[in-house]
Amino acid sequence: MKDNSGKIMLALLAGASAGVIAGLLMAPDTGEHTRTGIKKWANKLSKDLEKNLQTGLDEIKNMSNEAMSKMGNANKEGGNTGGNSSSSTGSTGSTGSTTGTSGSTSAGGSTVTNV
């Protein structure tokens, strides 16, 4: 069976648009009064949309700053944070490097320091 939800939504929007246009054309108010009402409605909608967008942008900035802060804290506490994670496909080997007697070896995402 086909998914016709896109066609249904398009038909719904077309029908609603036709209804709005027909309602405006047959409205008992004068054209000037109708246009004034539409302008007020559009201005209110614009202000509400701007407010909601600004709120959303502020939330995104806050989440981004929190994530960057957590990454900064992890770098300070853990040292190396990139590239040493084990795959979930069944790999059990350890990766990393050992340098002399005071290097570090990473196994499965945790860092072990050799002394």
N, C-alpha and C positions, 0 to 999 in steps of 0.2 A: 504494500500500500504506500502511495506517495505521501510525502510531507507537504501539505498545502497550507501550512500556517502562515507563510510569507504572503501568499495570495489572499488569504483571508484578512490579514492585517491591512494590506493595501486596499482591499475593497471596503473595509471598515473605515479607514481614514478618508477614502474618496467619498463615501456616503456621508460621513460627518461633515466634511468640507462642503458638500453640496447642500446639506441641511442648514449650515451656518449662513451660507451665501443666500439661500432662499429666505431665511428668516430676516436677514438684514434688508433684503429688497422689499419685503412685505411688511416691514416694521411700521407701526403707527406713528413713530416719531419722525420729525423732519430729518433730512439728510445731515444738516449741521449738528443737530443734537446727537444723532447716531455717531457721527465722526468724532465729536467731542468725547463721547463715552468710550469709543474705541481707543482714542489717544490716551485717556486716563488709565484704561485697563492695560494698554501696552506699556505705559510708563511704570505702572506698578509692577507689572511682570518683569520688566527690565531691571528695576531696582532689586526685586526679590532674587532674580537670577544672579545679579552681580554680587549680592550679599552671600548667597549660597556658594558661588564659585570662590569668593575670597575666603570663606570659612574652610572650604575644601583644600585650597592652596595652603592655608595656615596649618591645617592638620598634616598635610603631606610634608611640609617643612619641618614640623615638630617631630614626626616619625623619622625623617631623614637624619635630623640632628641627633636623635636618640640612638639610631643605628650607628652613626659615625662615632658617637661617644662610646658606645659599647665596644666597637671595633678598636678604638684607641685604648680603652682599658684592657682589652684582651691582649693587645700588642705589648703593653707595659708589663702585664702579669705573666703572660705565657711565652713571650719572646717570638718564636716563629709560628705564624698562623697559616701560611699558605702552602698549598701543593702537597701536603703529606697526609692524604686521607686514603683509607683502604676502600676498595670497591666492594659493592654489595653483591657482586656476581660470583662470589666464592673464593676470591683471592685471599689467602691467609699469610702471605709473605710480608716481611717488614721492609720498609723502604727508609732511606735516609743515608747519612754519611757519618763516618767516624774519623776524626782527625787526631792523630797522636794519642796522648793519654788524657787530654782534657776536651775531647770533642763531644758532640751530642748525636744521638741516634734517635730517629723518630720511628715508632712502630705503631701503625694503626691509628694515627692521629694524636698520640700522646708522646711527649718529649722526655727522654731519659738522658741524663747527663752522666758521662763517664768521668770518674775522678782519678 
